[in-house]
C-alpha cells in the first residue's frame, strides 16, 4: 500500500474515532446532567416563580397541528394551573413577520386558561441557548423551569446548569420517533453544539435588549 494512501486511511480512522467519541460523549453528558433535573411527573417539579416554554412551529408544512407544540402547551398550562409557577415566558422565533412562535404559544395558553397577564413573550428565542440565557439576562431569572419534550429539556437544563443557573425541566409528552425522525436526528448534533457552546466557544445570544420586569 502506498505511504500516502496509508496516511489517508489512518487520518480517516482517527477522524472517525474522534467524531464518534464527541457524539457519544456529548450525548452521555447532556443526558446525565440534564436528565437528573428533568421531571416527567408534575409532583417532582420544584416550585419556581417562572417557567420558560421553548418554542416550535404551531403547525406542520401540511397544515396539521404540530404535536410537539400541542404537548408543550398542555404541559405548561398544567404547570401553571397546579401552582408550580406563577408566570410563563414563551420563548421562540419571530425573525420573520409571518412567523411568530411566541405569539402562537401565548394565544394557545390563553385558550387553555392561563391569564394573559401571566404570560411574557421572548421574541428572540432563536435557539435553545438564547432562550435560556435571555431568561436570565433579559427577564432577570436565575431559577426557572423549562417546558419541552424530554430530549429537549435535557439539553436546555444542561445549558442552564453549565451556565450557573438553577434550571429544572418539566417534560411534555413525547412524540414518537417515527412521526418526526429528523427532529430526533438533529438532536444528536445539537447536543455536540451545546457542549461546544458552553465549554469551548462561549456562545452568546444573537440579540440583546432592555431588561423586562416580570411583575406578579
C-alpha positions in Angstrom: 0.0 0.0 0.0 1.4 3.4 -0.9 2.5 5.6 2.0 0.1 8.4 1.0 -2.8 6.1 1.0 -1.8 4.6 4.3 -1.6 8.1 5.8 -5.0 9.0 4.4 -6.6 5.8 5.9 -5.0 6.5 9.3 -6.3 10.1 9.2 -9.8 8.9 8.3 -9.8 6.3 11.1 -8.7 8.9 13.6 -11.3 11.4 12.4 -14.0 8.7 12.8 -12.8 7.8 16.3 -12.8 11.5 17.4 -16.2 12.2 15.8 -17.7 9.1 17.4 -16.3 10.0 20.8 -17.6 13.5 20.5 -21.1 12.4 19.6 -21.3 9.7 22.2 -19.6 11.7 24.9 -21.8 14.8 24.3 -25.0 12.8 24.4 -24.0 11.0 27.6 -23.0 14.2 29.4 -26.2 16.1 28.3 -28.3 13.1 29.2 -26.7 12.7 32.7 -26.7 16.3 33.8 -29.9 17.4 32.1 -31.8 14.2 32.8 -31.0 14.4 36.5 -33.1 17.7 36.7 -35.8 16.9 34.1 -39.1 15.6 35.5 -41.9 13.6 33.9 -44.2 13.9 37.0 -45.7 17.2 38.0 -45.2 16.4 41.7 -41.5 16.1 41.2 -41.1 19.6 39.7 -39.9 22.1 42.3 -41.9 25.3 42.6 -40.5 28.3 40.9 -41.6 31.8 40.0 -41.3 31.3 36.3 -41.4 28.6 33.6 -39.8 29.1 30.1 -41.8 27.4 27.4 -39.5 26.5 24.5 -40.9 27.3 21.1 -41.6 25.4 17.9 -43.9 25.8 14.9 -47.6 25.6 15.8 -48.4 23.8 12.5 -46.5 21.5 10.1 -45.9 22.2 6.5 -49.1 20.4 5.5 -51.2 22.5 7.9 -51.6 19.9 10.7 -51.2 20.9 14.3 -47.6 20.2 15.5 -47.8 17.6 18.3 -44.6 18.9 19.8 -46.3 22.3 20.1 -49.6 20.9 21.5 -48.0 18.8 24.1 -45.8 21.7 25.3 -48.8 24.0 25.7 -50.7 21.3 27.6 -47.7 20.8 30.0 -47.2 24.5 30.5 -50.8 25.2 31.2 -51.0 22.3 33.7 -47.8 23.6 35.4 -49.5 26.9 35.9 -52.9 25.6 36.9 -51.3 23.4 39.6 -49.5 26.4 41.1 -46.0 25.2 40.4 -45.2 28.5 38.7 -46.7 32.0 38.8 -45.8 33.2 35.3 -44.7 31.8 31.9 -42.2 33.1 29.4 -42.9 31.8 25.9 -39.6 31.9 24.0 -39.2 31.3 20.3 -38.5 32.5 16.8 -40.1 35.7 15.5 -37.4 36.5 13.0 -39.9 36.9 10.1 -43.1 39.0 10.1 -45.2 36.0 9.0 -43.7 33.6 11.6 -44.4 34.1 15.3 -43.8 31.2 17.7 -44.2 33.2 21.0 -47.4 34.8 19.8 -48.9 31.4 18.8 -47.9 29.9 22.2 -49.4 32.8 24.1 -52.7 32.5 22.3 -52.9 28.8 22.9 -52.0 29.2 26.6 -54.8 31.8 27.0 -57.2 29.4 25.3 -56.0 26.8 27.8 -57.0 29.0 30.7 -53.7 30.8 31.6 -54.4 34.5 32.2 -53.0 36.8 29.5 -51.2 39.0 32.1 -49.2 36.0 33.4 -47.5 35.4 30.0 -44.5 37.2 28.8 -43.1 36.8 25.2 -39.5 36.5 24.3 -39.4 37.1 20.6 -35.7 36.4 20.2 -35.5 32.8 21.4 -34.0 31.7 18.2 -32.1 28.9 19.7 -32.3 26.9 23.0 -29.2 28.6 24.3 -30.7 32.0 23.5 -33.9 31.2 25.4 -32.0 30.0 28.4 -29.6 32.9 28.6 -32.2 35.6 27.8 -34.4 34.2 30.6 -31.6 35.4 32.9 -30.2 38.4 31.2 -33.4 40.0 29.9 -36.1 38.7 32.2 -33.9 38.5 35.4 -34.5 34.8 36.3 -31.7 32.8 37.8 -34.0 29.9 38.7 -36.8 28.6 36.4 -38.5 25.6 34.9 -38.1 24.8 31.2 -41.0 23.1 29.4 -40.5 21.0 26.3 -40.1 17.3 25.4 -37.7 15.2 27.5 -34.9 15.2 24.9 -35.1 19.0 24.5 -35.3 19.6 28.2 -32.2 17.6 28.9 -30.2 19.9 26.6 -31.8 23.1 27.9 -31.2 22.1 31.5 -27.6 21.1 30.6 -27.0 24.5 29.1 -28.6 26.3 32.1 -26.7 24.3 34.7 -23.4 24.7 33.0 -24.0 28.5 32.9 -24.6 28.6 36.6 -28.4 28.8 36.6 -30.8 26.7 38.7 -32.8 25.1 35.9 -35.3 22.2 36.1 -37.3 20.7 33.3 -40.9 19.6 33.1 -41.2 17.0 30.3 -44.1 17.4 28.0 -45.5 14.2 26.3 -43.1 12.8 23.8 -43.8 12.4 20.1 -42.9 9.0 18.6 -39.6 9.0 16.7 -41.3 7.6 13.6 -43.5 10.7 13.4 -40.6 13.2 13.4 -37.3 11.3 12.7 -35.5 14.4 11.5 -36.2 16.2 14.8 -34.5 13.4 16.8 -31.7 13.1 14.4 -30.9 16.8 14.6 -30.8 16.5 18.4 -27.7 14.3 18.1 -25.8 17.2 16.6 -27.5 19.8 18.7 -26.0 18.1 21.8 -22.5 18.3 20.4 -23.1 22.0 19.6 -24.5 22.6 23.2 -21.3 21.2 24.7 -19.1 23.3 22.4 -21.2 26.4 23.0 -20.8 26.4 26.8 -17.4 24.7 27.2 -15.4 26.0 24.3 -17.0 28.7 22.3 -18.7 30.9 25.0 -21.5 31.4 22.5 -23.8 34.4 23.3 -27.4 35.1 22.4 -27.9 36.6 18.9 -29.9 39.5 20.3 -29.8 41.6 23.4 -32.4 44.1 24.6 -33.6 46.1 27.6 -34.5 44.3 30.8 -38.1 43.1 31.1 -39.6 43.0 34.6 -41.9 40.2 35.4 -44.5 41.8 37.7 -46.6 39.5 39.8 
